[in-house]
Amino acid sequence: MTAAEAPAAGTPRDPETADVVVIGAGPTGLLLAGDLAAAGLHVILLERRARTAANLTRAFAVHARTLELLDARGLADELVSTGRRIDRVRPFGGIALSLQRLRSRYPFVLITPQYETEKLLERRALSTGAVIRYDREVIGLHQDLRQRGEPGTVAVDFRAPDGIHRIHARHAVGTDGVRSTVRQALGLPFPGQAVIRSMILADVRLTHPPEDLLAVNGTADAFAFLVPFGDGWYRAIAWHRDSHAAEGDPADLEELRAIATTALGTDHGMHDPRWISRLRSDERQVPSYRVGRVFLAGDAAHVHSPAGGLGMNTGLQDAANPSWKLAAALHGQSPDPEALLDSYHRERHPVGRLVLRTSGALVRVVMAAGPLRRAARNLGASLLGRIGPAQDRALATVSGLGISYPPPPGTRRPAGRRAPDIALAGGQRLYEALRAGGFVLITPPGAATPPAAPLTHAHWRDGTRTACALVRPDGYLAWSAPTATDAELTAAVGAWLLPRRPPPGGPAQNA
């Protein structure tokens, strides 16, 4: 037996049951659990940390696409109120790049501590009925794909203060970070390499704040980055080429100030750090995001450098993809549930690979050694500020707005692309309509709603438009056509959705 097959000793005879068990209560796991519970599923979220233990707030940037997904859950505007908007960046002293070029309701990067994002997502998960259990360390996982002709289950064993327990679920999702117990239990490799072996992160106050909201620069020997949260605290990231300290070795304010002075010419009067830590930055990606009835998302599936602030954003966008697919499969609302669940890996694995390449390129630019390489870097930053299409491509990639998926079988572009926040009849926006948690069908007035389809039927605000579009719950286009008859609409919807069925009384039995 492999670790993924062998049950842990000492588990109870009458284990608990759930539709889905999620392991890891960071932002990725919290968003996923909230989505699943909102869809009427019984979901249990297990977290190793105690309820009162603070989560290290490494993430701080929330990009436009992530804000759109939070908008579809009614959370974006509240999160925006907690932080500071960055609407332009000036890399390596080059011409400022305006994020106002982004075609989104959120043309900026939001700077806010990770705990603010987690606080909103935890509140939503609890309000939708998710069960969150802290101080629960997962120690084993195994799955039976089929049992006596019935669909299989996943057994998750965990240690609680009162002993070892087990949960049986139809599916499990590991969102438990870079050292994922779930990934290890599945026996999956995590190939890659260390990129930066000693980087310092801290939240500090500054006596002399920089003129630009975002201060960043790299020299032959060092790199430093400062960005404000908007409440007097600044996130500092610093690296020195000659540092040989290992992850976990203590870091102090004096070392941080020295590196900042080397890279920026000043330490801006750093003082009173509320936390300071040293970490190693790796580039790694698991080869498969799905193994049987178990899925991986966030840092459990991919990890990369902090360059670009892409980590938490990619994890949240991961979570928005399988959540509606699991709900559709477990509620019996998909014509082909296994193909739908398989599409999670097919869509998100290439995105993870792109993020590794993007963040890797950024960190290598930052760490450029030698005068010729640094001169080329600075020239590139200057040219980027002058070439509009190049700016647009770069900003679309980093913001997530340019992420798209392959067109589903039988469709063509724009299917698979992100749906913009379209104005709908009645003064509503598309991302407001997506708050119902299902598909949104947009047609001209007068088109019939496909019978018994579990979706929201909306109309264009512009009454002259004849096009029709079907938008997935995660805000990507499933299908579109210049015009469509009622029969064609029914066929397009039927390719994705079966008629609505009542919510399961317990763990679903149809997927």
Secondary structure, DSSP 8 states (H G I E B T S, - for coil): --TTTS--TT--SS-EEEEEEEE--SHHHHHHHHHHHHTT--EEEE-SS-TTS-------EE-HHHHHHHHTTT-HHHHHTTSEEE-EE-GGG---EEGGGS-SS--SEEE--HHHHHHHHHHHHHHHT-EEE-S-EEEEEEEEEEETTEEEEEEEEEEETTEEEEEEEEEEEE---TT-HHHHHTT----EEEEEEEEEEEEEEESS--SSSSEEEE-SSEEEEEEE-SSS-EEEEEEETT----TTS---HHHHHHHHHHHHS--TTEEEEEEEEEEEEEEEE-S-SEETTEEE-GGGTEE--STTS-HHHHHHHHHHHHHHHHHHHHTT--SSHHHHHHHHHHHHHHHHHHHHHHHHHHHHHHT--SHHHHHHHHHHHHHHTT-HHHHHHHHHHHHSTT------TT--TTTTSB----BBGGG-BHHHHGGGSSEEEEE-TT----TT-SEEEEEBSSTT---EEEE-TTSBEEEEESS--HHHHHHHHHTT--------SSS-S--
